[in-house]
Amino acid sequence: MRGGPVFFAFFILFTIASVAVPVPLFPGNMVLVWFSLPSADSSSLFSAMVNGFTYGLIVWLVFVLATRRLDESGVAGSDDKKGRGQRNSKRRTARR
């Protein structure tokens, strides 16, 4: 479920970057050619959204695969390491 915000953040980031940068970026510029869409103001927004979706999807996929690999190796969030490094009331003993 953590992948949704990652995709959304990078979708917004790449969409805004595609609108702000006056250079045509792949694959947004190619979609306009493939579907022979007219070159208008709305086509640059469409191109930016395609770029945002494509690059957001790539970043999301890398995030999901990396998270899965870390979870399988036991590095991130394993239950047997829960509480390690924290003072636990059960571990405290009174010294006399």
Secondary structure, DSSP 8 states (H G I E B T S, - for coil): -THHHHHHHHHHHHHHHHHHS-S--TTHHHHHHHTT---SHHHHHHHHHHHHHHHHHHHHHHHHHHHHHHHHHT-SS-GGGTTTTS--TTT-----
